Amino acid sequence: MAEYRTNHMKQIAGILCACVLLFLNACIENDIPYPRIKAEILSIEADGQLEVPDIDKQNRTVLFTMDEEVDMENIVIRHIEITEDAVISPDLDSLSVIDLSSPKEYILSIYQDYKWIISGEQLIDRYFKVEGQVGAEVIDVKNKVAIAYVEEGTDLSAITIQSLKLGPASASVIPKVETITDFTEIGGVTIVVMYRNIREVWTLFVAEGELLTHAVDEWETVAWLHGTGRASGNNGFEYREQSSNTWIKIDPTQTQSEGGVFKYRLSGLKEQSTYVSRAYSDEDYSDEVTFTTGVTQQLPNSSFENWHKPDKPWLIYAEGENMFWDSGNQGATTLSTNGSVTTPVTSPVHEGRYSAQLASDYKGASSLGRFAAGNLFTGEYIETKGLSGALLDFGRPFTKHPTKLRGWYKYQPGIINYTDATLTAEFIAEGAVMGNTDKAHIWVALRDADAPIRLDNTDRPGGLYDYRKDPYLIAYGELIQHEATTGSGLVSFEIEIEYYATDRVPTYIAIVCSASKYGDFFTGSTDSILWLDDFELVYD
């Protein structure tokens, strides 16, 4: 019996030993993961590109914008840089020839595979203009249709085409343009546009259109007047206050005009006032349009007078007030008890008691720390995510149309003494490298999204918002300060806000300020300081 117990115990011990070995083996396999290095296309260039290709690392895409004369089936790559030690398949290097007539898939491998898509678009200037045209032509590239409009009563059997271009400048048209005059057929006129080995069949229409149209985009003290009329006519606008019978004629030389389409930016209007405008083309007038201007609005605490410090970070609003401005202080103070990088100071100031001091610094101890740019923005710092991540909201609700951001500032740039491996090739090319002078950055964006800009840089720190890719963007402006400002006090600045659409109403305004432009990449100088005071939105 004792022998049985001894053998039984040996069996159990053997089983336990095997289990321990299996457990340890599993631990060894699971506790040593592959290095977390993403294989990425860092930079790329090709013959015939019109601008730097758009590299989207989040979606792993590259988009080339090519000249209209480029053969899209034979694109010569002049330069490509990918993550060190990564391999790309199919092979792609300098002097490689690729076909971008359709998107191409590449696999970048380093520990694991990453699928990238490279595609190209060709910008071709197309137009179709006829004698006696009114308004703008319509060019439908997808369906290969072009439509020009003429006045009611025009003889459609005797149309003279003044200019036609539906392909590259080198393209040929069959039949010849000068032989095409009759547009009475319901199905239009079919032509063939040929260039290189491409053959496109287009249909041309000439139709009677409304001679004069007029529309208004009204803002707070500005209105955009839009009109269409005769392409060769004397076109312009008149306006008056609703309470007045006297029309004011706008100088036609100040009107922006292209063919039969014209517009004018009417400024200096009174807030909450009603006006009437009309367009004219030669002796003809459009229907009158009545519009009412809005009310201007400034931003809360835009002089940065209100602060409080309930715990470690400084907050840019008084106790009991609603937050409008925030900073990265919450993240910086997780690494240092005295970690606020944005603080109130009594000197230098423009007016009032305080200005905001944005002082870049290194927070934390040794390799556990991080470079933190002095920063300030409309929105909210949501939470810190580890040592290299944060969740941020850029933007506050706002429905006005300011044309400028004015304010007072002082900048003291330092020499860049911290960089990070996440820094993109684009910014390195701009000079964001050790030993170069730091830069300050202030930008403003007006958007019509239903939420602020949500940024989570845990996996892809820095460079997260690119206004050029924002489908909700209405207007944008920025100031990049390369040098120290003069004198010991604050100096004024003014940022022009460029509108990409005048008929859209903003829902959010984002203003972001940083003492170190590349701070999102943990890159900058611990000697860089930006002081800000008395921000003002201008509506002229």
PyMOL commands that set and color helices and strands:
alter all, ss='L'
color gray80, all
select helices_A, chain A and resi 2-31+177-179+252-254+329-332+366-368+425-430+467-469+519-521
alter helices_A, ss='H'
color red, helices_A
select strands_A, chain A and resi 41-46+54-56+61-66+75-82+87-89+97-98+104-109+113-122+127-130+138-140+145-150+161-165+172-174+189-195+198-208+213-218+223-228+235-241+248-249+256-258+261-266+274-281+284-285+289-292+325-326+342-345+355-359+361-363+370-372+375-384+390-394+396-397+404-412+440-447+453-456+473-481+491-496+498-499+508-514+529-538
alter strands_A, ss='S'
color yellow, strands_A
deselect
rebuild
show_as cartoon
